[in-house]
């Protein structure tokens, strides 16, 4: 069974999230990657909004796991 993984970050973690997403998309164990944001380094979306959206997808059964990255390593 292929996993569905949610990725998300704040703007400080955007570069790491993008690299992680690319690796996940190449992994044969991963069937789908859902990116809940942010969309770029200039995107000012607050990380709690990204984390809540990821958690809601897990709770709804839309994804198996979430990998969230923030600039501090403490926020999400």
C-alpha positions as CSV (number, residue, x, y, z in Angstrom):
1,X,0.0,0.0,0.0
2,X,1.5,3.4,-1.0
3,X,1.4,6.1,1.5
4,X,-0.2,9.5,1.2
5,X,2.0,12.2,2.9
6,X,1.2,15.8,3.6
7,X,4.0,18.3,3.5
8,X,3.9,21.8,4.9
9,X,6.1,24.6,6.2
10,X,6.3,28.2,7.1
11,X,8.2,30.6,4.8
12,X,11.5,29.9,6.6
13,X,11.2,26.2,6.0
14,X,10.1,26.4,2.4
15,X,13.4,25.4,0.8
16,X,13.7,22.3,3.0
17,X,10.0,21.4,2.4
18,X,10.4,21.7,-1.3
19,X,13.5,19.4,-1.3
20,X,11.7,16.9,0.9
21,X,8.6,16.9,-1.3
22,X,10.7,16.2,-4.3
23,X,12.4,13.2,-2.6
24,X,9.0,11.9,-1.4
25,X,7.6,12.1,-4.9
26,X,10.4,9.8,-6.2
27,X,10.0,7.2,-3.4
28,X,8.1,4.1,-4.6
29,X,6.5,3.7,-1.1
30,X,4.8,7.1,-1.5
31,X,1.7,7.2,-3.8
32,X,0.8,10.8,-3.3
33,X,2.2,14.0,-1.7
34,X,-0.2,16.7,-0.6
35,X,1.4,20.1,-0.1
36,X,-0.6,22.3,2.2
37,X,1.7,25.4,2.0
38,X,3.4,27.7,2.0
39,X,3.8,28.4,-1.7
40,X,7.0,30.3,-1.6
41,X,9.5,32.2,0.6
42,X,7.4,35.4,0.4
43,X,4.2,33.6,1.5
44,X,3.2,35.0,4.9
45,X,0.8,32.2,5.9
46,X,1.3,31.5,9.6
47,X,2.6,28.0,10.4
48,X,-0.3,27.1,12.7
49,X,-2.7,27.4,9.8
50,X,-0.5,25.0,7.8
51,X,-0.2,22.6,10.7
52,X,-4.0,22.6,11.3
53,X,-4.7,21.9,7.7
54,X,-2.2,19.0,7.7
55,X,-3.8,17.6,10.9
56,X,-7.3,17.8,9.5
57,X,-6.2,15.8,6.4
58,X,-4.8,13.1,8.7
59,X,-7.9,13.1,10.9
60,X,-10.2,12.9,7.8
61,X,-8.3,9.9,6.5
62,X,-7.1,11.8,3.4
63,X,-3.4,11.1,4.3
64,X,-1.3,8.7,6.4
65,X,1.3,11.0,7.7
66,X,2.4,14.7,7.7
67,X,5.9,16.2,7.6
68,X,6.0,19.8,8.7
69,X,9.0,22.1,8.7
70,X,9.3,25.5,10.3
71,X,12.2,27.9,10.7
72,X,12.7,27.4,14.4
73,X,12.1,23.7,14.6
74,X,9.8,24.3,17.5
75,X,6.6,25.8,16.0
76,X,5.0,22.9,14.3
